[in-house]
Structure formats: C-alpha cells, structure tokens
C-alpha cells in the first residue's frame, strides 16, 4: 500500500526567512544509525552532514554483506534507504529489518512512496506541482527548473 504524503514547506531546503522549516538533529541520527547497525552486526562506514548542494544526511553502511545508504532529510524526520547515491541519481530500496529499527524515531519512507511520479503542469509557474504539497514559491521555482521525475528527488536532492 502506498501512502500519498503531502510535501511540507521547506523540505527541499529552499525557503524564505518567514517560512523557515525546522531542522532535524544530525547527532541523534548518527547515534541511531550506529546503535541500530551495531546491534544487528552491521556498521557505519561513513557519515556525511548536509553540505552544498545536498539537503540530507548520508550514512553509508554495511549490513548483511551489502553496502548501502541511510538518508535523512535535513529539515524533516524523513528517512530513506538507497543502494546508490550519486549526483542527481538516488536508487531507493527497502530494508525491512532497519525499517523497524528506525521507525520509532523517524518517518521511514518506502521505495514505493519515493518512486511515485512527480506530476508537473507545464506552462504554469504558480501551480506547477500537482502532487499534494505545502511548498513555498522558491521550492516550486526549483522544481520548475530541475524537473524531478520522482517524489524522492524532491525530498532528497542535489539542487543549488
């Protein structure tokens, strides 16, 4: 079952001074990653804080002989798992065991949610995004420019 989520203001990392979105705690995310993986025999290989032009934390992990990424949006407690994180290309996956470990702390997104298509209305700046959203005008302008194909590319992006 796919839950259609409403994209909140500022999730892309673009906002004006009046509509500043919240920030998540990176130190807590790193602690949850290390604790969850060590209890299951995995390990955190690398941890990156959001830095230009990304809007997400990135924990590269090894778990059950697989290397993949756990991502956290820097403004909202949305977590995703990805087999690859490359500039403008993230391949989202599901990881059932870690889903259970992260769910008490974060809203863990299924790949089916992240891979939902972005519905754009061409020729319109104001109502360009037809997916349910509370995004601000700056974010909508970025979407018009970058033309993301899937919802995951809005939540976890490399826009500058």
Secondary structure as UniProt FT lines:
FT   TURN            9..12
FT   HELIX           17..19
FT   HELIX           26..39
FT   TURN            40..41
FT   STRAND          43..48
FT   TURN            52..53
FT   STRAND          56..63
FT   TURN            64..65
FT   STRAND          66..73
FT   STRAND          78..86
FT   TURN            87..88
FT   STRAND          89..93
FT   HELIX           96..103
FT   TURN            104..105
FT   STRAND          107..108
FT   HELIX           111..114
FT   TURN            122..123
FT   TURN            126..127
FT   HELIX           137..146
FT   HELIX           152..155
//
